[in-house]
Structures are given as structure tokens and as C-alpha cells.
Amino acid sequence: MLSLLRKIAATGRVAEPAPPRPEPGLSPDSALSPEPAPPDLARRVKALRGSAQVRCVDAGSCNGCEIEIGQAFGPVYDAERYGARIVASPRHADVLLVTGPVTRNMAEPLRRTYAAAAEPRVVIAVGDCAIDCGEFAGGYGVEGAVGDVVPVDLSVPGCPPAPDQIVAALRRVTGR
């Protein structure tokens, strides 16, 4: 046991260092979708006070985005150091990370999850499929994009998006 504690102390933190802060003239949203954020997003983000409880919702994706979300919360990217923490219940969540096109079977559960999330809630559409249905557009079982079912505040494009882009969106929400 003592040797394990020595090894842990010698190894230290294994997460990557935080990316540099953007310069004042640059947009902090370079990794995010070019659409402007809703005008009341700044008010809702301020109400979170630097901490966000995150609930991930797979609305019908291929699981590529879920793998990247797992990496974003893993030891390398460590999104928790910026105040984002995954929770199991939407009743405890401030942020919904939604992936995939919304299938017909997931449209109502997504609406219920959105309704169960605490105010002020923020919805982040992760991946091209969540933004515009991607490869699944026009499919029989597809209800539509996430924005067609619940209001979306931020979008993270990519198929799948890189973990650092997901962390950048969460940093925007936590303000850290």
C-alpha cells in the first residue's frame, strides 16, 4: 500500500495543461458553431456560478460522440477541472449534452428530460448529427435535429467533434 501511495505522489497529475486563454480581440467560440448564442445565455451561465452538472442524452447517435464525451471527461482532457461534472439524473442537471439525430422513439424522452432539468438549463448539441441530422437526414426513424425538438443554446460541430472542442463548449458554460 505504501509503495502505491509513493507511486501516486511521484506521478502527479496526468491531465493535459489548460489551453491558453484567448486574446481579448479573438472570439472564444472558435471551436463552436458559427451561429450566435441566444441573448439570454450569458444570464443563465452567470447563474451557474462556474459549476455545471451535465447530463448526457443519446438521442439516436452512432456512439462516436459518446466516446469523445467520455474522453473529454477522462484523465487527459479532464473537463471536471473546469467545473463540469456528469450526473445521472436530469433533475440534477444544469446542462444537457445531446448527441445524434433525434429518433422518433427518443423525441418524447428528450422533451421530458429537458423539462426535468433544473432552470437555468443549457442545451449543447454535440456532433453534426445533433445539429442537422448528418448522415441520418431523411431517415424513416428520424424525427429531426435536436433543435427541432428542444431549444439548443450551443452547438459543437464535427463527426465526431474532438474532446477539446467539447471541453471548450463546457468552459464557455462554466466561465472557467
Buried (B, 14 or more C-beta within 10 A) or exposed (E): EEEEEEEEEEEEEEBEEEEEEEEEEEEEBEBBBEEEBBEEBEEBBEEBEEBBBBBBBBBBBBEBBBEBBBBBBEEEBBBBEBBBBBBEEBEBBBBBBBBBBBBEEBBEBBEEBBEBBEEBBBBBBBBBBBBBBBEBEEEEEBBBBBBBBBEBBBBBBBEBBBBBBBBBBBBBBBBB
